[in-house]
Amino acid sequence: MARLVVQNAVRQAVRDAGCNCAGNFADSLSDRVSALVKDAVTRAQANGRKTVQSRDL
C-alpha cells in the first residue's frame, strides 16, 4: 500500500513537540495507519456499509 502519511508533516509535528524524528518513523507510522484503515474497512463491510466512518476506528 502507498504511504499514507506526509513525512515532512510528521517530522514537523515531532520537532514541534521538542523531539527528533528517526528516519524510519514515518514509514512505521504509515504501516500503523494502513492497518487502521484495513480494520475500519473490514468493520464497515461487516456492518453492510460501503462507507467507512469514524466509528469504524
mmCIF entry with sequence, helices, sheets and N, C-alpha, C, O atoms, coordinates in Angstrom:
data_MODEL
# 
_entry.id   MODEL 
# 
_entity.id                         1 
_entity.type                       polymer 
_entity.pdbx_number_of_molecules   1 
# 
_entity_poly.entity_id                      1 
_entity_poly.type                           'polypeptide(L)' 
_entity_poly.nstd_linkage                   no 
_entity_poly.nstd_monomer                   no 
_entity_poly.pdbx_seq_one_letter_code       MARLVVQNAVRQAVRDAGCNCAGNFADSLSDRVSALVKDAVTRAQANGRKTVQSRDL 
_entity_poly.pdbx_seq_one_letter_code_can   MARLVVQNAVRQAVRDAGCNCAGNFADSLSDRVSALVKDAVTRAQANGRKTVQSRDL 
_entity_poly.pdbx_strand_id                 A 
# 
loop_
_entity_poly_seq.entity_id 
_entity_poly_seq.num 
_entity_poly_seq.mon_id 
_entity_poly_seq.hetero 
1 1  MET n 
1 2  ALA n 
1 3  ARG n 
1 4  LEU n 
1 5  VAL n 
1 6  VAL n 
1 7  GLN n 
1 8  ASN n 
1 9  ALA n 
1 10 VAL n 
1 11 ARG n 
1 12 GLN n 
1 13 ALA n 
1 14 VAL n 
1 15 ARG n 
1 16 ASP n 
1 17 ALA n 
1 18 GLY n 
1 19 CYS n 
1 20 ASN n 
1 21 CYS n 
1 22 ALA n 
1 23 GLY n 
1 24 ASN n 
1 25 PHE n 
1 26 ALA n 
1 27 ASP n 
1 28 SER n 
1 29 LEU n 
1 30 SER n 
1 31 ASP n 
1 32 ARG n 
1 33 VAL n 
1 34 SER n 
1 35 ALA n 
1 36 LEU n 
1 37 VAL n 
1 38 LYS n 
1 39 ASP n 
1 40 ALA n 
1 41 VAL n 
1 42 THR n 
1 43 ARG n 
1 44 ALA n 
1 45 GLN n 
1 46 ALA n 
1 47 ASN n 
1 48 GLY n 
1 49 ARG n 
1 50 LYS n 
1 51 THR n 
1 52 VAL n 
1 53 GLN n 
1 54 SER n 
1 55 ARG n 
1 56 ASP n 
1 57 LEU n 
# 
_struct_asym.id          A 
_struct_asym.entity_id   1 
# 
loop_
_struct_conf.conf_type_id 
_struct_conf.id 
_struct_conf.pdbx_PDB_helix_id 
_struct_conf.beg_label_comp_id 
_struct_conf.beg_label_asym_id 
_struct_conf.beg_label_seq_id 
_struct_conf.pdbx_beg_PDB_ins_code 
_struct_conf.end_label_comp_id 
_struct_conf.end_label_asym_id 
_struct_conf.end_label_seq_id 
_struct_conf.pdbx_end_PDB_ins_code 
_struct_conf.beg_auth_comp_id 
_struct_conf.beg_auth_asym_id 
_struct_conf.beg_auth_seq_id 
_struct_conf.end_auth_comp_id 
_struct_conf.end_auth_asym_id 
_struct_conf.end_auth_seq_id 
_struct_conf.pdbx_PDB_helix_class 
_struct_conf.details 
_struct_conf.pdbx_PDB_helix_length 
HELX_P HELX_P1 AA1 GLN A 7  ? ASP A 16 ? GLN A 7  ASP A 16 1 ? 10 
HELX_P HELX_P2 AA2 PHE A 25 ? ALA A 46 ? PHE A 25 ALA A 46 1 ? 22 
HELX_P HELX_P3 AA3 SER A 54 ? ASP A 56 ? SER A 54 ASP A 56 5 ? 3  
# 
_struct_conf_type.id          HELX_P 
_struct_conf_type.criteria    ? 
_struct_conf_type.reference   ? 
# 
loop_
_atom_site.group_PDB 
_atom_site.id 
_atom_site.type_symbol 
_atom_site.label_atom_id 
_atom_site.label_alt_id 
_atom_site.label_comp_id 
_atom_site.label_asym_id 
_atom_site.label_entity_id 
_atom_site.label_seq_id 
_atom_site.pdbx_PDB_ins_code 
_atom_site.Cartn_x 
_atom_site.Cartn_y 
_atom_site.Cartn_z 
_atom_site.occupancy 
_atom_site.B_iso_or_equiv 
_atom_site.pdbx_formal_charge 
_atom_site.auth_seq_id 
_atom_site.auth_comp_id 
_atom_site.auth_asym_id 
_atom_site.auth_atom_id 
_atom_site.pdbx_PDB_model_num 
ATOM 1   N N  . MET A 1 1  ? 0.848   -1.178 0.000  1.00 0.00 ? 1  MET A N  1 
ATOM 2   C CA . MET A 1 1  ? 0.000   0.000  0.000  1.00 0.00 ? 1  MET A CA 1 
ATOM 3   C C  . MET A 1 1  ? 0.893   1.240  0.000  1.00 0.00 ? 1  MET A C  1 
ATOM 4   O O  . MET A 1 1  ? 2.006   1.223  0.525  1.00 0.00 ? 1  MET A O  1 
ATOM 5   N N  . ALA A 1 2  ? 0.390   2.290  -0.587 1.00 0.00 ? 2  ALA A N  1 
ATOM 6   C CA . ALA A 1 2  ? 1.137   3.540  -0.676 1.00 0.00 ? 2  ALA A CA 1 
ATOM 7   C C  . ALA A 1 2  ? 1.308   4.172  0.706  1.00 0.00 ? 2  ALA A C  1 
ATOM 8   O O  . ALA A 1 2  ? 0.572   3.872  1.646  1.00 0.00 ? 2  ALA A O  1 
ATOM 9   N N  . ARG A 1 3  ? 2.285   5.039  0.794  1.00 0.00 ? 3  ARG A N  1 
ATOM 10  C CA . ARG A 1 3  ? 2.499   5.765  2.049  1.00 0.00 ? 3  ARG A CA 1 
ATOM 11  C C  . ARG A 1 3  ? 1.283   6.630  2.339  1.00 0.00 ? 3  ARG A C  1 
ATOM 12  O O  . ARG A 1 3  ? 0.805   7.362  1.473  1.00 0.00 ? 3  ARG A O  1 
ATOM 13  N N  . LEU A 1 4  ? 0.792   6.537  3.562  1.00 0.00 ? 4  LEU A N  1 
ATOM 14  C CA . LEU A 1 4  ? -0.438  7.236  3.932  1.00 0.00 ? 4  LEU A CA 1 
ATOM 15  C C  . LEU A 1 4  ? -0.204  8.453  4.811  1.00 0.00 ? 4  LEU A C  1 
ATOM 16  O O  . LEU A 1 4  ? -1.159  9.116  5.215  1.00 0.00 ? 4  LEU A O  1 
ATOM 17  N N  . VAL A 1 5  ? 1.037   8.753  5.109  1.00 0.00 ? 5  VAL A N  1 
ATOM 18  C CA . VAL A 1 5  ? 1.335   9.938  5.909  1.00 0.00 ? 5  VAL A CA 1 
ATOM 19  C C  . VAL A 1 5  ? 2.342   10.801 5.149  1.00 0.00 ? 5  VAL A C  1 
ATOM 20  O O  . VAL A 1 5  ? 3.131   10.294 4.351  1.00 0.00 ? 5  VAL A O  1 
ATOM 21  N N  . VAL A 1 6  ? 2.307   12.079 5.400  1.00 0.00 ? 6  VAL A N  1 
ATOM 22  C CA . VAL A 1 6  ? 3.253   13.003 4.776  1.00 0.00 ? 6  VAL A CA 1 
ATOM 23  C C  . VAL A 1 6  ? 4.454   13.119 5.708  1.00 0.00 ? 6  VAL A C  1 
ATOM 24  O O  . VAL A 1 6  ? 4.348   13.632 6.822  1.00 0.00 ? 6  VAL A O  1 
ATOM 25  N N  . GLN A 1 7  ? 5.597   12.633 5.229  1.00 0.00 ? 7  GLN A N  1 
ATOM 26  C CA . GLN A 1 7  ? 6.781   12.555 6.070  1.00 0.00 ? 7  GLN A CA 1 
ATOM 27  C C  . GLN A 1 7  ? 7.180   13.914 6.641  1.00 0.00 ? 7  GLN A C  1 
ATOM 28  O O  . GLN A 1 7  ? 7.522   14.007 7.820  1.00 0.00 ? 7  GLN A O  1 
ATOM 29  N N  . ASN A 1 8  ? 7.142   14.963 5.831  1.00 0.00 ? 8  ASN A N  1 
ATOM 30  C CA . ASN A 1 8  ? 7.530   16.289 6.334  1.00 0.00 ? 8  ASN A CA 1 
ATOM 31  C C  . ASN A 1 8  ? 6.595   16.770 7.436  1.00 0.00 ? 8  ASN A C  1 
ATOM 32  O O  . ASN A 1 8  ? 7.041   17.395 8.398  1.00 0.00 ? 8  ASN A O  1 
ATOM 33  N N  . ALA A 1 9  ? 5.308   16.486 7.303  1.00 0.00 ? 9  ALA A N  1 
ATOM 34  C CA . ALA A 1 9  ? 4.345   16.896 8.333  1.00 0.00 ? 9  ALA A CA 1 
ATOM 35  C C  . ALA A 1 9  ? 4.584   16.133 9.629  1.00 0.00 ? 9  ALA A C  1 
ATOM 36  O O  . ALA A 1 9  ? 4.479   16.698 10.718 1.00 0.00 ? 9  ALA A O  1 
ATOM 37  N N  . VAL A 1 10 ? 4.905   14.854 9.507  1.00 0.00 ? 10 VAL A N  1 
ATOM 38  C CA . VAL A 1 10 ? 5.192   14.040 10.693 1.00 0.00 ? 10 VAL A CA 1 
ATOM 39  C C  . VAL A 1 10 ? 6.441   14.566 11.385 1.00 0.00 ? 10 VAL A C  1 
ATOM 40  O O  . VAL A 1 10 ? 6.455   14.756 12.601 1.00 0.00 ? 10 VAL A O  1 
ATOM 41  N N  . ARG A 1 11 ? 7.476   14.796 10.611 1.00 0.00 ? 11 ARG A N  1 
ATOM 42  C CA . ARG A 1 11 ? 8.728   15.299 11.200 1.00 0.00 ? 11 ARG A CA 1 
ATOM 43  C C  . ARG A 1 11 ? 8.519   16.647 11.890 1.00 0.00 ? 11 ARG A C  1 
ATOM 44  O O  . ARG A 1 11 ? 9.057   16.884 12.971 1.00 0.00 ? 11 ARG A O  1 
ATOM 45  N N  . GLN A 1 12 ? 7.745   17.517 11.269 1.00 0.00 ? 12 GLN A N  1 
ATOM 46  C CA . GLN A 1 12 ? 7.491   18.830 11.863 1.00 0.00 ? 12 GLN A CA 1 
ATOM 47  C C  . GLN A 1 12 ? 6.714   18.701 13.164 1.00 0.00 ? 12 GLN A C  1 
ATOM 48  O O  . GLN A 1 12 ? 7.005   19.405 14.131 1.00 0.00 ? 12 GLN A O  1 
ATOM 49  N N  . ALA A 1 13 ? 5.734   17.812 13.199 1.00 0.00 ? 13 ALA A N  1 
ATOM 50  C CA . ALA A 1 13 ? 4.956   17.605 14.426 1.00 0.00 ? 13 ALA A CA 1 
ATOM 51  C C  . ALA A 1 13 ? 5.847   17.096 15.547 1.00 0.00 ? 13 ALA A C  1 
ATOM 52  O O  . ALA A 1 13 ? 5.692   17.499 16.700 1.00 0.00 ? 13 ALA A O  1 
ATOM 53  N N  . VAL A 1 14 ? 6.774   16.216 15.215 1.00 0.00 ? 14 VAL A N  1 
ATOM 54  C CA . VAL A 1 14 ? 7.700   15.698 16.223 1.00 0.00 ? 14 VAL A CA 1 
ATOM 55  C C  . VAL A 1 14 ? 8.631   16.815 16.691 1.00 0.00 ? 14 VAL A C  1 
ATOM 56  O O  . VAL A 1 14 ? 8.878   16.961 17.889 1.00 0.00 ? 14 VAL A O  1 
ATOM 57  N N  . ARG A 1 15 ? 9.145   17.599 15.752 1.00 0.00 ? 15 ARG A N  1 
ATOM 58  C CA . ARG A 1 15 ? 10.018  18.730 16.115 1.00 0.00 ? 15 ARG A CA 1 
ATOM 59  C C  . ARG A 1 15 ? 9.282   19.739 16.988 1.00 0.00 ? 15 ARG A C  1 
ATOM 60  O O  . ARG A 1 15 ? 9.841   20.252 17.957 1.00 0.00 ? 15 ARG A O  1 
ATOM 61  N N  . ASP A 1 16 ? 8.027   20.023 16.643 1.00 0.00 ? 16 ASP A N  1 
ATOM 62  C CA . ASP A 1 16 ? 7.227   20.972 17.419 1.00 0.00 ? 16 ASP A CA 1 
ATOM 63  C C  . ASP A 1 16 ? 7.029   20.495 18.853 1.00 0.00 ? 16 ASP A C  1 
ATOM 64  O O  . ASP A 1 16 ? 6.835   21.303 19.761 1.00 0.00 ? 16 ASP A O  1 
ATOM 65  N N  . ALA A 1 17 ? 7.079   19.184 19.050 1.00 0.00 ? 17 ALA A N  1 
ATOM 66  C CA . ALA A 1 17 ? 6.939   18.612 20.393 1.00 0.00 ? 17 ALA A CA 1 
ATOM 67  C C  . ALA A 1 17 ? 8.280   18.575 21.121 1.00 0.00 ? 17 ALA A C  1 
ATOM 68  O O  . ALA A 1 17 ? 8.357   18.119 22.261 1.00 0.00 ? 17 ALA A O  1 
ATOM 69  N N  . GLY A 1 18 ? 9.342   19.059 20.459 1.00 0.00 ? 18 GLY A N  1 
ATOM 70  C CA . GLY A 1 18 ? 10.644  19.146 21.094 1.00 0.00 ? 18 GLY A CA 1 
ATOM 71  C C  . GLY A 1 18 ? 11.482  17.891 21.000 1.00 0.00 ? 18 GLY A C  1 
ATOM 72  O O  . GLY A 1 18 ? 12.406  17.708 21.792 1.00 0.00 ? 18 GLY A O  1 
ATOM 73  N N  . CYS A 1 19 ? 11.183  17.020 20.050 1.00 0.00 ? 19 CYS A N  1 
ATOM 74  C CA . CYS A 1 19 ? 11.936  15.771 19.895 1.00 0.00 ? 19 CYS A CA 1 
ATOM 75  C C  . CYS A 1 19 ? 12.507  15.677 18.487 1.00 0.00 ? 19 CYS A C  1 
ATOM 76  O O  . CYS A 1 19 ? 12.160  16.458 17.601 1.00 0.00 ? 19 CYS A O  1 
ATOM 77  N N  . ASN A 1 20 ? 13.384  14.710 18.306 1.00 0.00 ? 20 ASN A N  1 
ATOM 78  C CA . ASN A 1 20 ? 13.935  14.402 16.996 1.00 0.00 ? 20 ASN A CA 1 
ATOM 79  C C  . ASN A 1 20 ? 13.190  13.210 16.416 1.00 0.00 ? 20 ASN A C  1 
ATOM 80  O O  . ASN A 1 20 ? 12.585  12.426 17.147 1.00 0.00 ? 20 ASN A O  1 
ATOM 81  N N  . CYS A 1 21 ? 13.241  13.083 15.099 1.00 0.00 ? 21 CYS A N  1 
ATOM 82  C CA . CYS A 1 21 ? 12.492  12.033 14.403 1.00 0.00 ? 21 CYS A CA 1 
ATOM 83  C C  . CYS A 1 21 ? 13.466  11.124 13.661 1.00 0.00 ? 21 CYS A C  1 
ATOM 84  O O  . CYS A 1 21 ? 14.244  11.590 12.829 1.00 0.00 ? 21 CYS A O  1 
ATOM 85  N N  . ALA A 1 22 ? 13.423  9.832  13.962 1.00 0.00 ? 22 ALA A N  1 
ATOM 86  C CA . ALA A 1 22 ? 14.257  8.859  13.262 1.00 0.00 ? 22 ALA A CA 1 
ATOM 87  C C  . ALA A 1 22 ? 13.777  8.731  11.820 1.00 0.00 ? 22 ALA A C  1 
ATOM 88  O O  . ALA A 1 22 ? 12.604  8.965  11.528 1.00 0.00 ? 22 ALA A O  1 
ATOM 89  N N  . GLY A 1 23 ? 14.668  8.368  10.939 1.00 0.00 ? 23 GLY A N  1 
ATOM 90  C CA . GLY A 1 23 ? 14.349  8.268  9.525  1.00 0.00 ? 23 GLY A CA 1 
ATOM 91  C C  . GLY A 1 23 ? 13.245  7.292  9.187  1.00 0.00 ? 23 GLY A C  1 
ATOM 92  O O  . GLY A 1 23 ? 12.509  7.498  8.222  1.00 0.00 ? 23 GLY A O  1 
ATOM 93  N N  . ASN A 1 24 ? 13.120  6.237  9.962  1.00 0.00 ? 24 ASN A N  1 
ATOM 94  C CA . ASN A 1 24 ? 12.124  5.208  9.657  1.00 0.00 ? 24 ASN A CA 1 
ATOM 95  C C  . ASN A 1 24 ? 10.804  5.409  10.400 1.00 0.00 ? 24 ASN A C  1 
ATOM 96  O O  . ASN A 1 24 ? 9.895   4.590  10.265 1.00 0.00 ? 24 ASN A O  1 
ATOM 97  N N  . PHE A 1 25 ? 10.684  6.473  11.172 1.00 0.00 ? 25 PHE A N  1 
ATOM 98  C CA . PHE A 1 25 ? 9.472   6.690  11.964 1.00 0.00 ? 25 PHE A CA 1 
ATOM 99  C C  . PHE A 1 25 ? 8.236   6.870  11.085 1.00 0.00 ? 25 PHE A C  1 
ATOM 100 O O  . PHE A 1 25 ? 7.194   6.275  11.359 1.00 0.00 ? 25 PHE A O  1 
ATOM 101 N N  . ALA A 1 26 ? 8.338   7.680  10.039 1.00 0.00 ? 26 ALA A N  1 
ATOM 102 C CA . ALA A 1 26 ? 7.184   7.936  9.171  1.00 0.00 ? 26 ALA A CA 1 
ATOM 103 C C  . ALA A 1 26 ? 6.733   6.653  8.474  1.00 0.00 ? 26 ALA A C  1 
ATOM 104 O O  . ALA A 1 26 ? 5.534   6.443  8.290  1.00 0.00 ? 26 ALA A O  1 
ATOM 105 N N  . ASP A 1 27 ? 7.672   5.798  8.087  1.00 0.00 ? 27 ASP A N  1 
ATOM 106 C CA . ASP A 1 27 ? 7.308   4.526  7.456  1.00 0.00 ? 27 ASP A CA 1 
ATOM 107 C C  . ASP A 1 27 ? 6.549   3.637  8.429  1.00 0.00 ? 27 ASP A C  1 
ATOM 108 O O  . ASP A 1 27 ? 5.550   3.019  8.059  1.00 0.00 ? 27 ASP A O  1 
ATOM 109 N N  . SER A 1 28 ? 7.011   3.569  9.658  1.00 0.00 ? 28 SER A N  1 
ATOM 110 C CA . SER A 1 28 ? 6.322   2.764  10.670 1.00 0.00 ? 28 SER A CA 1 
ATOM 111 C C  . SER A 1 28 ? 4.943   3.336  10.977 1.00 0.00 ? 28 SER A C  1 
ATOM 112 O O  . SER A 1 28 ? 3.986   2.585  11.160 1.00 0.00 ? 28 SER A O  1 
ATOM 113 N N  . LEU A 1 29 ? 4.839   4.648  11.035 1.00 0.00 ? 29 LEU A N  1 
ATOM 114 C CA . LEU A 1 29 ? 3.546   5.290  11.266 1.00 0.00 ? 29 LEU A CA 1 
ATOM 115 C C  . LEU A 1 29 ? 2.592   4.998  10.108 1.00 0.00 ? 29 LEU A C  1 
ATOM 116 O O  . LEU A 1 29 ? 1.410   4.737  10.331 1.00 0.00 ? 29 LEU A O  1 
ATOM 117 N N  . SER A 1 30 ? 3.092   5.039  8.889  1.00 0.00 ? 30 SER A N  1 
ATOM 118 C CA . SER A 1 30 ? 2.273   4.733  7.725  1.00 0.00 ? 30 SER A CA 1 
ATOM 119 C C  . SER A 1 30 ? 1.768   3.291  7.774  1.00 0.00 ? 30 SER A C  1 
ATOM 120 O O  . SER A 1 30 ? 0.626   3.021  7.402  1.00 0.00 ? 30 SER A O  1 
ATOM 121 N N  . ASP A 1 31 ? 2.611   2.365  8.231  1.00 0.00 ? 31 ASP A N  1 
ATOM 122 C CA . ASP A 1 31 ? 2.188   0.968  8.386  1.00 0.00 ? 31 ASP A CA 1 
ATOM 123 C C  . ASP A 1 31 ? 1.054   0.860  9.394  1.00 0.00 ? 31 ASP A C  1 
ATOM 124 O O  . ASP A 1 31 ? 0.094   0.120  9.178  1.00 0.00 ? 31 ASP A O  1 
ATOM 125 N N  . ARG A 1 32 ? 1.163   1.595  10.489 1.00 0.00 ? 32 ARG A N  1 
ATOM 126 C CA . ARG A 1 32 ? 0.106   1.594  11.512 1.00 0.00 ? 32 ARG A CA 1 
ATOM 127 C C  . ARG A 1 32 ? -1.195  2.159  10.955 1.00 0.00 ? 32 ARG A C  1 
ATOM 128 O O  . ARG A 1 32 ? -2.271  1.616  11.202 1.00 0.00 ? 32 ARG A O  1 
ATOM 129 N N  . VAL A 1 33 ? -1.091  3.253  10.204 1.00 0.00 ? 33 VAL A N  1 
ATOM 130 C CA . VAL A 1 33 ? -2.273  3.868  9.600  1.00 0.00 ? 33 VAL A CA 1 
ATOM 131 C C  . VAL A 1 33 ? -2.910  2.897  8.602  1.00 0.00 ? 33 VAL A C  1 
ATOM 132 O O  . VAL A 1 33 ? -4.134  2.779  8.551  1.00 0.00 ? 33 VAL A O  1 
ATOM 133 N N  . SER A 1 34 ? -2.095  2.208  7.816  1.00 0.00 ? 34 SER A N  1 
ATOM 134 C CA . SER A 1 34 ? -2.614  1.215  6.870  1.00 0.00 ? 34 SER A CA 1 
ATOM 135 C C  . SER A 1 34 ? -3.408  0.136  7.583  1.00 0.00 ? 34 SER A C  1 
ATOM 136 O O  . SER A 1 34 ? -4.475  -0.264 7.118  1.00 0.00 ? 34 SER A O  1 
ATOM 137 N N  . ALA A 1 35 ? -2.891  -0.334 8.710  1.00 0.00 ? 35 ALA A N  1 
ATOM 138 C CA . ALA A 1 35 ? -3.587  -1.362 9.488  1.00 0.00 ? 35 ALA A CA 1 
ATOM 139 C C  . ALA A 1 35 ? -4.909  -0.825 10.029 1.00 0.00 ? 35 ALA A C  1 
ATOM 140 O O  . ALA A 1 35 ? -5.915  -1.535 10.019 1.00 0.00 ? 35 ALA A O  1 
ATOM 141 N N  . LEU A 1 36 ? -4.915  0.417  10.500 1.00 0.00 ? 36 LEU A N  1 
ATOM 142 C CA . LEU A 1 36 ? -6.154  1.030  10.989 1.00 0.00 ? 36 LEU A CA 1 
ATOM 143 C C  . LEU A 1 36 ? -7.195  1.142  9.878  1.00 0.00 ? 36 LEU A C  1 
ATOM 144 O O  . LEU A 1 36 ? -8.374  0.861  10.095 1.00 0.00 ? 36 LEU A O  1 
ATOM 145 N N  . VAL A 1 37 ? -6.758  1.548  8.700  1.00 0.00 ? 37 VAL A N  1 
ATOM 146 C CA . VAL A 1 37 ? -7.673  1.680  7.567  1.00 0.00 ? 37 VAL A CA 1 
ATOM 147 C C  . VAL A 1 37 ? -8.241  0.315  7.189  1.00 0.00 ? 37 VAL A C  1 
ATOM 148 O O  . VAL A 1 37 ? -9.444  0.173  6.971  1.00 0.00 ? 37 VAL A O  1 
ATOM 149 N N  . LYS A 1 38 ? -7.374  -0.677 7.116  1.00 0.00 ? 38 LYS A N  1 
ATOM 150 C CA . LYS A 1 38 ? -7.820  -2.029 6.764  1.00 0.00 ? 38 LYS A CA 1 
ATOM 151 C C  . LYS A 1 38 ? -8.859  -2.538 7.763  1.00 0.00 ? 38 LYS A C  1 
ATOM 152 O O  . LYS A 1 38 ? -9.886  -3.088 7.366  1.00 0.00 ? 38 LYS A O  1 
ATOM 153 N N  . ASP A 1 39 ? -8.597  -2.358 9.039  1.00 0.00 ? 39 ASP A N  1 
ATOM 154 C CA . ASP A 1 39 ? -9.542  -2.792 10.075 1.00 0.00 ? 39 ASP A CA 1 
ATOM 155 C C  . ASP A 1 39 ? -10.864 -2.032 9.985  1.00 0.00 ? 39 ASP A C  1 
ATOM 156 O O  . ASP A 1 39 ? -11.930 -2.617 10.177 1.00 0.00 ? 39 ASP A O  1 
ATOM 157 N N  . ALA A 1 40 ? -10.800 -0.740 9.696  1.00 0.00 ? 40 ALA A N  1 
ATOM 158 C CA . ALA A 1 40 ? -12.017 0.064  9.582  1.00 0.00 ? 40 ALA A CA 1 
ATOM 159 C C  . ALA A 1 40 ? -12.851 -0.374 8.381  1.00 0.00 ? 40 ALA A C  1 
ATOM 160 O O  . ALA A 1 40 ? -14.077 -0.439 8.463  1.00 0.00 ? 40 ALA A O  1 
ATOM 161 N N  . VAL A 1 41 ? -12.190 -0.672 7.275  1.00 0.00 ? 41 VAL A N  1 
ATOM 162 C CA . VAL A 1 41 ? -12.898 -1.147 6.084  1.00 0.00 ? 41 VAL A CA 1 
ATOM 163 C C  . VAL A 1 41 ? -13.575 -2.478 6.379  1.00 0.00 ? 41 VAL A C  1 
ATOM 164 O O  . VAL A 1 41 ? -14.732 -2.684 6.010  1.00 0.00 ? 41 VAL A O  1 
ATOM 165 N N  . THR A 1 42 ? -12.867 -3.374 7.038  1.00 0.00 ? 42 THR A N  1 
ATOM 166 C CA . THR A 1 42 ? -13.426 -4.678 7.397  1.00 0.00 ? 42 THR A CA 1 
ATOM 167 C C  . THR A 1 42 ? -14.655 -4.509 8.272  1.00 0.00 ? 42 THR A C  1 
ATOM 168 O O  . THR A 1 42 ? -15.659 -5.191 8.068  1.00 0.00 ? 42 THR A O  1 
ATOM 169 N N  . ARG A 1 43 ? -14.590 -3.612 9.237  1.00 0.00 ? 43 ARG A N  1 
ATOM 170 C CA . ARG A 1 43 ? -15.724 -3.387 10.140 1.00 0.00 ? 43 ARG A CA 1 
ATOM 171 C C  . ARG A 1 43 ? -16.919 -2.800 9.395  1.00 0.00 ? 43 ARG A C  1 
ATOM 172 O O  . ARG A 1 43 ? -18.057 -3.207 9.626  1.00 0.00 ? 43 ARG A O  1 
ATOM 173 N N  . ALA A 1 44 ? -16.663 -1.848 8.506  1.00 0.00 ? 44 ALA A N  1 
ATOM 174 C CA . ALA A 1 44 ? -17.752 -1.249 7.734  1.00 0.00 ? 44 ALA A CA 1 
ATOM 175 C C  . ALA A 1 44 ? -18.428 -2.304 6.856  1.00 0.00 ? 44 ALA A C  1 
ATOM 176 O O  . ALA A 1 44 ? -19.655 -2.356 6.777  1.00 0.00 ? 44 ALA A O  1 
ATOM 177 N N  . GLN A 1 45 ? -17.634 -3.134 6.207  1.00 0.00 ? 45 GLN A N  1 
ATOM 178 C CA . GLN A 1 45 ? -18.190 -4.184 5.361  1.00 0.00 ? 45 GLN A CA 1 
ATOM 179 C C  . GLN A 1 45 ? -18.977 -5.198 6.179  1.00 0.00 ? 45 GLN A C  1 
ATOM 180 O O  . GLN A 1 45 ? -20.024 -5.673 5.740  1.00 0.00 ? 45 GLN A O  1 
ATOM 181 N N  . ALA A 1 46 ? -18.485 -5.529 7.352  1.00 0.00 ? 46 ALA A N  1 
ATOM 182 C CA . ALA A 1 46 ? -19.181 -6.479 8.223  1.00 0.00 ? 46 ALA A CA 1 
ATOM 183 C C  . ALA A 1 46 ? -20.538 -5.937 8.666  1.00 0.00 ? 46 ALA A C  1 
ATOM 184 O O  . ALA A 1 46 ? -21.452 -6.702 8.975  1.00 0.00 ? 46 ALA A O  1 
ATOM 185 N N  . ASN A 1 47 ? -20.656 -4.614 8.691  1.00 0.00 ? 47 ASN A N  1 
ATOM 186 C CA . ASN A 1 47 ? -21.915 -3.974 9.070  1.00 0.00 ? 47 ASN A CA 1 
ATOM 187 C C  . ASN A 1 47 ? -22.766 -3.613 7.854  1.00 0.00 ? 47 ASN A C  1 
ATOM 188 O O  . ASN A 1 47 ? -23.736 -2.864 7.973  1.00 0.00 ? 47 ASN A O  1 
ATOM 189 N N  . GLY A 1 48 ? -22.405 -4.145 6.685  1.00 0.00 ? 48 GLY A N  1 
ATOM 190 C CA . GLY A 1 48 ? -23.188 -3.934 5.477  1.00 0.00 ? 48 GLY A CA 1 
ATOM 191 C C  . GLY A 1 48 ? -23.079 -2.551 4.878  1.00 0.00 ? 48 GLY A C  1 
ATOM 192 O O  . GLY A 1 48 ? -23.973 -2.121 4.148  1.00 0.00 ? 48 GLY A O  1 
ATOM 193 N N  . ARG A 1 49 ? -21.997 -1.843 5.172  1.00 0.00 ? 49 ARG A N  1 
ATOM 194 C CA . ARG A 1 49 ? -21.809 -0.486 4.650  1.00 0.00 ? 49 ARG A CA 1 
ATOM 195 C C  . ARG A 1 49 ? -20.631 -0.442 3.695  1.00 0.00 ? 49 ARG A C  1 
ATOM 196 O O  . ARG A 1 49 ? -19.688 -1.223 3.819  1.00 0.00 ? 49 ARG A O  1 
ATOM 197 N N  . LYS A 1 50 ? -20.693 0.478  2.743  1.00 0.00 ? 50 LYS A N  1 
ATOM 198 C CA . LYS A 1 50 ? -19.562 0.733  1.856  1.00 0.00 ? 50 LYS A CA 1 
ATOM 199 C C  . LYS A 1 50 ? -18.839 2.012  2.257  1.00 0.00 ? 50 LYS A C  1 
ATOM 200 O O  . LYS A 1 50 ? -17.779 2.329  1.718  1.00 0.00 ? 50 LYS A O  1 
ATOM 201 N N  . THR A 1 51 ? -19.413 2.737  3.196  1.00 0.00 ? 51 THR A N  1 
ATOM 202 C CA . THR A 1 51 ? -18.820 3.983  3.664  1.00 0.00 ? 51 THR A CA 1 
ATOM 203 C C  . THR A 1 51 ? -18.143 3.744  5.006  1.00 0.00 ? 51 THR A C  1 
ATOM 204 O O  . THR A 1 51 ? -18.779 3.318  5.970  1.00 0.00 ? 51 THR A O  1 
ATOM 205 N N  . VAL A 1 52 ? -16.857 4.021  5.054  1.00 0.00 ? 52 VAL A N  1 
ATOM 206 C CA . VAL A 1 52 ? -16.103 3.896  6.303  1.00 0.00 ? 52 VAL A CA 1 
ATOM 207 C C  . VAL A 1 52 ? -16.326 5.174  7.103  1.00 0.00 ? 52 VAL A C  1 
ATOM 208 O O  . VAL A 1 52 ? -16.174 6.279  6.581  1.00 0.00 ? 52 VAL A O  1 
ATOM 209 N N  . GLN A 1 53 ? -16.683 5.016  8.361  1.00 0.00 ? 53 GLN A N  1 
ATOM 210 C CA . GLN A 1 53 ? -16.983 6.157  9.218  1.00 0.00 ? 53 GLN A CA 1 
ATOM 211 C C  . GLN A 1 53 ? -16.044 6.163  10.416 1.00 0.00 ? 53 GLN A C  1 
ATOM 212 O O  . GLN A 1 53 ? -15.355 5.179  10.687 1.00 0.00 ? 53 GLN A O  1 
ATOM 213 N N  . SER A 1 54 ? -16.026 7.276  11.123 1.00 0.00 ? 54 SER A N  1 
ATOM 214 C CA . SER A 1 54 ? -15.125 7.410  12.273 1.00 0.00 ? 54 SER A CA 1 
ATOM 215 C C  . SER A 1 54 ? -15.387 6.338  13.317 1.00 0.00 ? 54 SER A C  1 
ATOM 216 O O  . SER A 1 54 ? -14.467 5.906  14.010 1.00 0.00 ? 54 SER A O  1 
ATOM 217 N N  . ARG A 1 55 ? -16.622 5.912  13.431 1.00 0.00 ? 55 ARG A N  1 
ATOM 218 C CA . ARG A 1 55 ? -16.945 4.881  14.428 1.00 0.00 ? 55 ARG A CA 1 
ATOM 219 C C  . ARG A 1 55 ? -16.311 3.533  14.091 1.00 0.00 ? 55 ARG A C  1 
ATOM 220 O O  . ARG A 1 55 ? -16.262 2.650  14.948 1.00 0.00 ? 55 ARG A O  1 
ATOM 221 N N  . ASP A 1 56 ? -15.824 3.356  12.862 1.00 0.00 ? 56 ASP A N  1 
ATOM 222 C CA . ASP A 1 56 ? -15.166 2.111  12.481 1.00 0.00 ? 56 ASP A CA 1 
ATOM 223 C C  . ASP A 1 56 ? -13.746 2.021  13.022 1.00 0.00 ? 56 ASP A C  1 
ATOM 224 O O  . ASP A 1 56 ? -13.117 0.964  12.968 1.00 0.00 ? 56 ASP A O  1 
ATOM 225 N N  . LEU A 1 57 ? -13.254 3.117  13.534 1.00 0.00 ? 57 LEU A N  1 
ATOM 226 C CA . LEU A 1 57 ? -11.927 3.100  14.138 1.00 0.00 ? 57 LEU A CA 1 
ATOM 227 C C  . LEU A 1 57 ? -12.005 2.571  15.551 1.00 0.00 ? 57 LEU A C  1 
ATOM 228 O O  . LEU A 1 57 ? -10.985 2.478  16.233 1.00 0.00 ? 57 LEU A O  1 
# 
